[in-house]
Amino acid sequence: MVSIVDVARHAGVSQATVSRVLGQKVFVTEETRTKVMSAVAELGYQPSSLGKALRAGYLDSIAFLVSDIEQGWYSALAKQMQGALQAQGLDMLLFDLGHSEARLTQMLQRASSLRLRGVVLATSDLFDLNVLQPIVSNLLASNIPVLSIGQRFDQLGISSILHDDVDAGVQAVAHFMSRKRRRIAYLNRISLSVAGRQRYEGYVAGLERAGLCFDEALVWGSPLYRFEGGYTTTLEALGNGVRFDAILAGTDELAIGAISAIHDFGLKVPHDVAVVGFGGLEIGRYVTPKLTTLSGNPAAVAEQITRMLFSSAVSSASIRRELVVRGTT
């Protein structure tokens, strides 16, 4: 690979001179500039995009902070977001927060020194806004925009993109009703998750709209939110004799875990228990039966991110979830 050292040697100038020419500094003679650019062309030298960005004072990169990269929704969104940013000449740096507020504050504090173009925060975890306020204010004062995915942070002065999860919960209950289901359970992390709480509110609103009685025994606030949580929580409910004929799971992973538990208990989906998940993950099309889900539409979210991140106006956008009906209902 041709380096800047090779270009300097070929042109008969110093490396510093080559850097000044490539950086388009004005204090270089036309003769020197011509020699350097001729060497660049003859050797086929490609300047480092990182070096160019650093000389310009920033990286053409957006930091994408997610609460847990193992969750399928965040992986799907990261893939779509990278493509959308690339179309605008931007790169993406992915950071896994691991549901840690300490790691979130650490990464936000590092954003300025990383010379980023912006920060996108994707999490529904609850955080102390008093801790985040001064950090976010410093970023905004440094012209580094911050955008939230999954919850509103109006108090911090940043824009947000949300799914209408209350409406989604109502949609799911109405769908179960159309399938003659009346004992509808809700399975998700509730107390520590903004999205989980909103989906729960939609579930409750859906029951009220359908004229069904709320039953505390059918609300399962699993501390786990992936396959294992869906499996163990559902199996425990079945073992304890809890009667239900439908489950609204707060993630597709929880839903798939629940389906496995139902099968292992000797019951059938959807004959005995119908199941709906949240997310629209690809894996839902490959389980048996195929999973009915409320799609998150990551492509639409990614497109909205590119429109809103650099807008000076603070606003909130809502994206409706689409009920994708498959074999589990």
C-alpha positions as a Markdown table, in Angstrom:
| # | Residue | x | y | z |
|---|---|---|---|---|
| 1 | Met | 0.0 | 0.0 | 0.0 |
| 2 | Val | 1.3 | 3.4 | -1.0 |
| 3 | Ser | 1.9 | 5.7 | 2.0 |
| 4 | Ile | 2.5 | 9.4 | 2.5 |
| 5 | Val | 6.2 | 8.6 | 3.0 |
| 6 | Asp | 6.3 | 7.2 | -0.5 |
| 7 | Val | 4.6 | 10.3 | -2.0 |
| 8 | Ala | 7.0 | 12.6 | -0.2 |
| 9 | Arg | 10.0 | 10.6 | -1.4 |
| 10 | His | 8.7 | 10.5 | -5.0 |
| 11 | Ala | 8.0 | 14.3 | -5.0 |
| 12 | Gly | 11.3 | 15.2 | -3.3 |
| 13 | Val | 9.5 | 17.0 | -0.4 |
| 14 | Ser | 8.9 | 16.4 | 3.3 |
| 15 | Gln | 5.9 | 14.5 | 4.7 |
| 16 | Ala | 4.7 | 17.7 | 6.3 |
| 17 | Thr | 4.6 | 19.4 | 2.9 |
| 18 | Val | 2.6 | 16.5 | 1.5 |
| 19 | Ser | 0.1 | 16.9 | 4.4 |
| 20 | Arg | -0.2 | 20.6 | 3.7 |
| 21 | Val | -0.9 | 20.0 | 0.1 |
| 22 | Leu | -3.5 | 17.3 | 0.7 |
| 23 | Gly | -5.0 | 19.5 | 3.4 |
| 24 | Gln | -5.4 | 22.3 | 0.9 |
| 25 | Lys | -3.4 | 24.8 | 2.9 |
| 26 | Val | -2.8 | 28.0 | 1.1 |
| 27 | Phe | 0.9 | 28.5 | 2.2 |
| 28 | Val | 2.3 | 26.0 | -0.4 |
| 29 | Thr | 3.7 | 27.2 | -3.8 |
| 30 | Glu | 2.0 | 26.1 | -6.9 |
| 31 | Glu | 5.2 | 24.3 | -8.1 |
| 32 | Thr | 5.3 | 22.3 | -4.9 |
| 33 | Arg | 1.6 | 21.5 | -5.1 |
| 34 | Thr | 2.0 | 20.3 | -8.7 |
| 35 | Lys | 4.9 | 18.0 | -7.8 |
| 36 | Val | 3.0 | 16.5 | -4.9 |
| 37 | Met | -0.2 | 16.0 | -6.8 |
| 38 | Ser | 1.7 | 14.4 | -9.7 |
| 39 | Ala | 3.3 | 12.0 | -7.3 |
| 40 | Val | -0.1 | 11.2 | -5.8 |
| 41 | Ala | -1.5 | 10.4 | -9.3 |
| 42 | Glu | 1.6 | 8.4 | -10.4 |
| 43 | Leu | 1.7 | 6.2 | -7.3 |
| 44 | Gly | -2.1 | 5.9 | -6.9 |
| 45 | Tyr | -2.1 | 7.2 | -3.3 |
| 46 | Gln | -5.4 | 7.3 | -1.5 |
| 47 | Pro | -5.5 | 9.8 | 1.4 |
| 48 | Ser | -6.8 | 8.4 | 4.7 |
| 49 | Ser | -10.4 | 9.4 | 5.3 |
| 50 | Leu | -9.7 | 9.4 | 9.0 |
| 51 | Gly | -6.8 | 11.7 | 8.6 |
| 52 | Lys | -8.8 | 14.0 | 6.4 |
| 53 | Ala | -11.6 | 14.1 | 9.1 |
| 54 | Leu | -9.1 | 14.9 | 11.9 |
| 55 | Arg | -7.6 | 17.7 | 9.9 |
| 56 | Ala | -11.1 | 19.1 | 9.3 |
| 57 | Gly | -11.7 | 18.9 | 13.1 |
| 58 | Tyr | -14.3 | 16.1 | 13.2 |
| 59 | Leu | -15.1 | 12.6 | 12.2 |
| 60 | Asp | -17.8 | 12.0 | 9.6 |
| 61 | Ser | -19.3 | 9.5 | 12.1 |
| 62 | Ile | -22.4 | 9.2 | 14.3 |
| 63 | Ala | -22.3 | 7.4 | 17.6 |
| 64 | Phe | -25.1 | 4.9 | 18.0 |
| 65 | Leu | -25.6 | 4.0 | 21.6 |
| 66 | Val | -27.9 | 1.0 | 22.2 |
| 67 | Ser | -29.0 | -0.5 | 25.5 |
| 68 | Asp | -28.3 | -4.1 | 24.5 |
| 69 | Ile | -26.9 | -5.1 | 21.1 |
| 70 | Glu | -27.9 | -8.7 | 21.7 |
| 71 | Gln | -31.6 | -7.7 | 21.4 |
| 72 | Gly | -32.6 | -8.3 | 17.9 |
| 73 | Trp | -34.4 | -5.0 | 17.5 |
| 74 | Tyr | -31.2 | -3.0 | 18.1 |
| 75 | Ser | -29.3 | -5.2 | 15.7 |
| 76 | Ala | -31.9 | -4.7 | 13.0 |
| 77 | Leu | -32.0 | -0.9 | 13.5 |
| 78 | Ala | -28.2 | -0.7 | 13.5 |
| 79 | Lys | -28.1 | -2.4 | 10.1 |
| 80 | Gln | -30.7 | -0.1 | 8.6 |
| 81 | Met | -29.2 | 3.0 | 10.2 |
| 82 | Gln | -25.7 | 2.3 | 8.8 |
| 83 | Gly | -27.1 | 2.1 | 5.3 |
| 84 | Ala | -29.0 | 5.3 | 5.7 |
| 85 | Leu | -26.0 | 7.2 | 7.1 |
| 86 | Gln | -23.7 | 5.8 | 4.4 |
| 87 | Ala | -26.0 | 7.3 | 1.8 |
| 88 | Gln | -25.3 | 10.7 | 3.3 |
| 89 | Gly | -21.5 | 10.1 | 3.5 |
| 90 | Leu | -21.5 | 9.3 | 7.2 |
| 91 | Asp | -20.2 | 6.4 | 9.2 |
| 92 | Met | -21.6 | 4.8 | 12.3 |
| 93 | Leu | -19.8 | 3.9 | 15.6 |
| 94 | Leu | -21.7 | 1.4 | 17.6 |
| 95 | Phe | -21.6 | 1.3 | 21.4 |
| 96 | Asp | -23.3 | -1.3 | 23.6 |
| 97 | Leu | -24.5 | 0.3 | 26.9 |
| 98 | Gly | -25.4 | -3.0 | 28.6 |
| 99 | His | -28.3 | -1.3 | 30.3 |
| 100 | Ser | -25.7 | 0.7 | 32.3 |
| 101 | Glu | -26.3 | 4.4 | 33.2 |
| 102 | Ala | -22.6 | 4.7 | 34.1 |
| 103 | Arg | -21.6 | 3.5 | 30.7 |
| 104 | Leu | -24.1 | 5.9 | 29.1 |
| 105 | Thr | -22.7 | 8.9 | 30.9 |
| 106 | Gln | -19.2 | 7.8 | 30.1 |
| 107 | Met | -19.9 | 7.5 | 26.4 |
| 108 | Leu | -21.7 | 10.9 | 26.2 |
| 109 | Gln | -18.8 | 12.5 | 28.0 |
| 110 | Arg | -16.4 | 11.1 | 25.4 |
| 111 | Ala | -18.4 | 12.3 | 22.4 |
| 112 | Ser | -16.7 | 15.7 | 22.2 |
| 113 | Ser | -13.2 | 14.3 | 22.4 |
| 114 | Leu | -14.1 | 11.7 | 19.6 |
| 115 | Arg | -15.0 | 14.7 | 17.4 |
| 116 | Leu | -18.3 | 13.1 | 16.4 |
| 117 | Arg | -20.9 | 14.7 | 14.1 |
| 118 | Gly | -23.8 | 13.5 | 16.3 |
| 119 | Val | -25.1 | 11.0 | 18.8 |
| 120 | Val | -28.2 | 8.7 | 18.5 |
| 121 | Leu | -29.3 | 7.1 | 21.8 |
| 122 | Ala | -31.6 | 4.0 | 21.4 |
| 123 | Thr | -32.8 | 2.8 | 24.8 |
| 124 | Ser | -36.1 | 2.5 | 26.7 |
| 125 | Asp | -34.2 | 2.2 | 30.1 |
| 126 | Leu | -35.0 | 4.7 | 32.8 |
| 127 | Phe | -32.2 | 7.1 | 33.6 |
| 128 | Asp | -31.6 | 10.0 | 36.1 |
| 129 | Leu | -32.2 | 13.1 | 34.0 |
| 130 | Asn | -30.4 | 15.2 | 36.5 |
| 131 | Val | -27.2 | 13.3 | 35.7 |
| 132 | Leu | -27.7 | 13.5 | 31.9 |
| 133 | Gln | -28.8 | 17.2 | 31.7 |
| 134 | Pro | -25.3 | 18.8 | 32.1 |
| 135 | Ile | -23.6 | 16.3 | 29.8 |
| 136 | Val | -26.2 | 16.6 | 27.0 |
| 137 | Ser | -26.1 | 20.4 | 27.4 |
| 138 | Asn | -22.4 | 20.4 | 26.9 |
| 139 | Leu | -22.7 | 18.3 | 23.7 |
| 140 | Leu | -25.4 | 20.7 | 22.3 |
| 141 | Ala | -23.2 | 23.7 | 23.1 |
| 142 | Ser | -20.4 | 22.0 | 21.2 |
| 143 | Asn | -22.7 | 21.6 | 18.1 |
| 144 | Ile | -23.0 | 17.9 | 18.5 |
| 145 | Pro | -26.7 | 17.0 | 18.1 |
| 146 | Val | -28.3 | 14.2 | 20.2 |
| 147 | Leu | -31.4 | 12.2 | 19.1 |
| 148 | Ser | -33.3 | 9.8 | 21.3 |
| 149 | Ile | -35.0 | 6.6 | 20.0 |
| 150 | Gly | -37.5 | 4.9 | 22.2 |
| 151 | Gln | -38.4 | 7.6 | 24.7 |
| 152 | Arg | -38.8 | 11.3 | 24.9 |
| 153 | Phe | -36.2 | 13.5 | 26.6 |
| 154 | Asp | -37.9 | 16.9 | 26.1 |
| 155 | Gln | -36.3 | 18.1 | 29.4 |
| 156 | Leu | -32.9 | 17.7 | 27.8 |
| 157 | Gly | -33.8 | 19.7 | 24.7 |
| 158 | Ile | -33.3 | 16.9 | 22.2 |
| 159 | Ser | -35.6 | 15.4 | 19.6 |
| 160 | Ser | -37.0 | 11.9 | 19.7 |
| 161 | Ile | -38.5 | 9.1 | 17.6 |
| 162 | Leu | -41.0 | 6.8 | 19.2 |
| 163 | His | -43.2 | 3.9 | 18.4 |
| 164 | Asp | -46.9 | 4.3 | 19.4 |
| 165 | Asp | -46.7 | 1.3 | 21.7 |
| 166 | Val | -49.9 | 2.1 | 23.5 |
| 167 | Asp | -51.8 | 1.8 | 20.2 |
| 168 | Ala | -49.8 | -1.4 | 19.4 |
| 169 | Gly | -51.0 | -3.0 | 22.6 |
| 170 | Val | -54.6 | -2.1 | 21.8 |
| 171 | Gln | -54.1 | -3.5 | 18.3 |
| 172 | Ala | -52.9 | -6.8 | 19.7 |
| 173 | Val | -55.7 | -7.3 | 22.2 |
| 174 | Ala | -58.3 | -6.5 | 19.4 |
| 175 | His | -56.6 | -9.1 | 17.3 |
| 176 | Phe | -56.8 | -11.7 | 20.1 |
| 177 | Met | -60.5 | -10.9 | 20.5 |
| 178 | Ser | -61.0 | -11.5 | 16.8 |
| 179 | Arg | -59.6 | -15.0 | 17.4 |
| 180 | Lys | -62.0 | -15.6 | 20.3 |
| 181 | Arg | -59.4 | -15.3 | 23.0 |
| 182 | Arg | -60.4 | -13.9 | 26.4 |
| 183 | Arg | -57.7 | -14.9 | 28.9 |
| 184 | Ile | -54.9 | -12.7 | 27.5 |
| 185 | Ala | -51.6 | -12.6 | 29.4 |
| 186 | Tyr | -49.0 | -9.8 | 29.2 |
| 187 | Leu | -45.3 | -10.8 | 29.4 |
| 188 | Asn | -42.5 | -8.2 | 29.5 |
| 189 | Arg | -40.2 | -6.1 | 31.6 |
| 190 | Ile | -42.4 | -3.3 | 32.9 |
| 191 | Ser | -41.1 | -1.3 | 35.8 |
| 192 | Leu | -37.6 | -0.4 | 34.4 |
| 193 | Ser | -38.6 | 0.1 | 30.8 |
| 194 | Val | -40.4 | 3.0 | 29.2 |
| 195 | Ala | -41.4 | 0.9 | 26.2 |
| 196 | Gly | -42.4 | -2.0 | 28.4 |
| 197 | Arg | -44.6 | 0.3 | 30.5 |
| 198 | Gln | -46.3 | 1.8 | 27.4 |
| 199 | Arg | -47.0 | -1.6 | 25.9 |
| 200 | Tyr | -48.5 | -2.6 | 29.2 |
| 201 | Glu | -50.7 | 0.5 | 29.1 |
| 202 | Gly | -51.8 | -0.4 | 25.7 |
| 203 | Tyr | -52.6 | -3.9 | 26.9 |
| 204 | Val | -54.7 | -2.6 | 29.7 |
| 205 | Ala | -56.5 | -0.1 | 27.4 |
| 206 | Gly | -57.2 | -2.9 | 25.0 |
| 207 | Leu | -58.8 | -5.0 | 27.7 |
| 208 | Glu | -61.0 | -2.1 | 28.7 |
| 209 | Arg | -62.0 | -1.4 | 25.2 |
| 210 | Ala | -62.9 | -5.1 | 24.7 |
| 211 | Gly | -64.9 | -5.2 | 27.9 |
| 212 | Leu | -62.5 | -7.8 | 29.5 |
| 213 | Cys | -61.7 | -7.8 | 33.2 |
| 214 | Phe | -58.1 | -7.1 | 34.2 |
| 215 | Asp | -56.5 | -10.1 | 36.1 |
| 216 | Glu | -53.2 | -9.4 | 37.9 |
| 217 | Ala | -52.4 | -13.1 | 37.6 |
| 218 | Leu | -52.1 | -12.6 | 33.9 |
| 219 | Val | -49.4 | -9.9 | 34.1 |
| 220 | Trp | -45.9 | -11.4 | 34.1 |
| 221 | Gly | -43.2 | -8.8 | 34.6 |
| 222 | Ser | -40.2 | -10.8 | 33.7 |
| 223 | Pro | -36.8 | -9.3 | 34.7 |
| 224 | Leu | -35.4 | -11.1 | 31.6 |
| 225 | Tyr | -36.4 | -9.8 | 28.2 |
| 226 | Arg | -35.1 | -12.4 | 25.8 |
| 227 | Phe | -35.7 | -16.1 | 24.9 |
| 228 | Glu | -34.9 | -17.4 | 28.4 |
| 229 | Gly | -37.3 | -14.9 | 30.1 |
| 230 | Gly | -40.2 | -15.9 | 27.9 |
| 231 | Tyr | -39.5 | -19.6 | 28.4 |
| 232 | Thr | -39.1 | -19.7 | 32.1 |
| 233 | Thr | -41.9 | -17.2 | 32.9 |
| 234 | Thr | -44.4 | -19.0 | 30.7 |
| 235 | Leu | -43.4 | -22.4 | 32.0 |
| 236 | Glu | -43.8 | -21.3 | 35.6 |
| 237 | Ala | -47.3 | -19.9 | 34.9 |
| 238 | Leu | -48.3 | -23.1 | 33.2 |
| 239 | Gly | -46.9 | -25.2 | 36.1 |
| 240 | Asn | -48.8 | -23.1 | 38.6 |
| 241 | Gly | -52.1 | -23.8 | 36.8 |
| 242 | Val | -52.6 | -20.2 | 35.5 |
| 243 | Arg | -55.3 | -20.3 | 32.8 |
| 244 | Phe | -54.8 | -18.3 | 29.7 |
| 245 | Asp | -55.4 | -18.7 | 26.0 |
| 246 | Ala | -53.2 | -15.8 | 24.6 |
| 247 | Ile | -49.9 | -14.1 | 25.4 |
| 248 | Leu | -48.9 | -10.6 | 24.4 |
| 249 | Ala | -45.1 | -10.6 | 24.7 |
| 250 | Gly | -43.1 | -7.3 | 24.9 |
| 251 | Thr | -40.4 | -8.6 | 22.4 |
| 252 | Asp | -40.3 | -11.2 | 19.7 |
| 253 | Glu | -37.6 | -13.0 | 21.7 |
| 254 | Leu | -39.9 | -13.3 | 24.7 |
| 255 | Ala | -42.6 | -14.5 | 22.4 |
| 256 | Ile | -40.4 | -17.2 | 20.9 |
| 257 | Gly | -39.3 | -18.3 | 24.4 |
| 258 | Ala | -43.0 | -18.5 | 25.4 |
| 259 | Ile | -43.9 | -20.6 | 22.3 |
| 260 | Ser | -41.1 | -23.1 | 23.2 |
| 261 | Ala | -42.4 | -23.4 | 26.8 |
| 262 | Ile | -46.0 | -24.0 | 25.6 |
| 263 | His | -44.8 | -26.8 | 23.3 |
| 264 | Asp | -42.7 | -28.3 | 26.0 |
| 265 | Phe | -45.7 | -28.3 | 28.3 |
| 266 | Gly | -47.6 | -30.4 | 25.8 |
| 267 | Leu | -49.9 | -27.6 | 24.4 |
| 268 | Lys | -50.1 | -26.3 | 20.9 |
| 269 | Val | -49.8 | -22.8 | 19.4 |
| 270 | Pro | -52.2 | -21.3 | 18.4 |
| 271 | His | -54.8 | -24.0 | 19.1 |
| 272 | Asp | -54.4 | -23.8 | 22.9 |
| 273 | Val | -52.5 | -20.5 | 23.3 |
| 274 | Ala | -52.1 | -17.7 | 20.7 |
| 275 | Val | -49.0 | -15.5 | 20.8 |
| 276 | Val | -48.1 | -12.0 | 19.6 |
| 277 | Gly | -44.7 | -10.4 | 19.9 |
| 278 | Phe | -43.2 | -6.9 | 19.4 |
| 279 | Gly | -40.4 | -6.1 | 16.9 |
| 280 | Gly | -41.0 | -7.8 | 13.6 |
| 281 | Leu | -37.6 | -9.6 | 13.8 |
| 282 | Glu | -36.5 | -11.8 | 10.9 |
| 283 | Ile | -36.3 | -14.8 | 13.2 |
| 284 | Gly | -40.0 | -14.7 | 13.6 |
| 285 | Arg | -40.5 | -15.9 | 10.1 |
| 286 | Tyr | -38.5 | -19.0 | 10.7 |
| 287 | Val | -40.0 | -20.4 | 13.9 |
| 288 | Thr | -42.8 | -22.9 | 13.9 |
| 289 | Pro | -45.5 | -21.7 | 13.7 |
| 290 | Lys | -44.4 | -18.3 | 12.2 |
| 291 | Leu | -44.7 | -15.5 | 14.7 |
| 292 | Thr | -47.5 | -12.9 | 14.6 |
| 293 | Thr | -45.8 | -9.6 | 15.5 |
| 294 | Leu | -46.1 | -5.8 | 15.8 |
| 295 | Ser | -43.4 | -4.7 | 13.4 |
| 296 | Gly | -40.9 | -2.0 | 14.5 |
| 297 | Asn | -40.1 | -1.0 | 10.8 |
| 298 | Pro | -36.4 | -0.3 | 11.4 |
| 299 | Ala | -36.0 | 1.1 | 7.8 |
| 300 | Ala | -38.6 | 3.8 | 8.5 |
| 301 | Val | -36.9 | 4.6 | 11.9 |
| 302 | Ala | -33.5 | 4.9 | 10.2 |
| 303 | Glu | -34.8 | 7.2 | 7.5 |
| 304 | Gln | -36.4 | 9.4 | 10.2 |
| 305 | Ile | -33.1 | 9.5 | 12.1 |
| 306 | Thr | -31.3 | 11.0 | 9.0 |
| 307 | Arg | -34.0 | 13.6 | 8.6 |
| 308 | Met | -34.2 | 14.7 | 12.3 |
| 309 | Leu | -30.6 | 14.4 | 13.7 |
| 310 | Phe | -29.3 | 17.7 | 12.2 |
| 311 | Ser | -32.5 | 19.7 | 12.4 |
| 312 | Ser | -32.3 | 22.7 | 14.7 |
| 313 | Ala | -35.9 | 22.3 | 15.8 |
| 314 | Val | -36.6 | 20.1 | 18.8 |
| 315 | Ser | -39.5 | 17.7 | 17.8 |
| 316 | Ser | -40.9 | 14.2 | 18.3 |
| 317 | Ala | -41.9 | 11.8 | 15.6 |
| 318 | Ser | -44.3 | 8.8 | 16.2 |
| 319 | Ile | -44.2 | 5.6 | 14.1 |
| 320 | Arg | -47.2 | 3.3 | 14.1 |
| 321 | Arg | -46.5 | -0.4 | 14.5 |
| 322 | Glu | -48.0 | -2.7 | 11.9 |
| 323 | Leu | -49.6 | -5.9 | 13.0 |
| 324 | Val | -48.1 | -8.7 | 10.9 |
| 325 | Val | -50.4 | -11.7 | 11.2 |
| 326 | Arg | -48.8 | -15.2 | 10.9 |
| 327 | Gly | -49.2 | -18.6 | 12.3 |
| 328 | Thr | -49.1 | -18.1 | 16.1 |
| 329 | Thr | -52.6 | -16.5 | 16.0 |
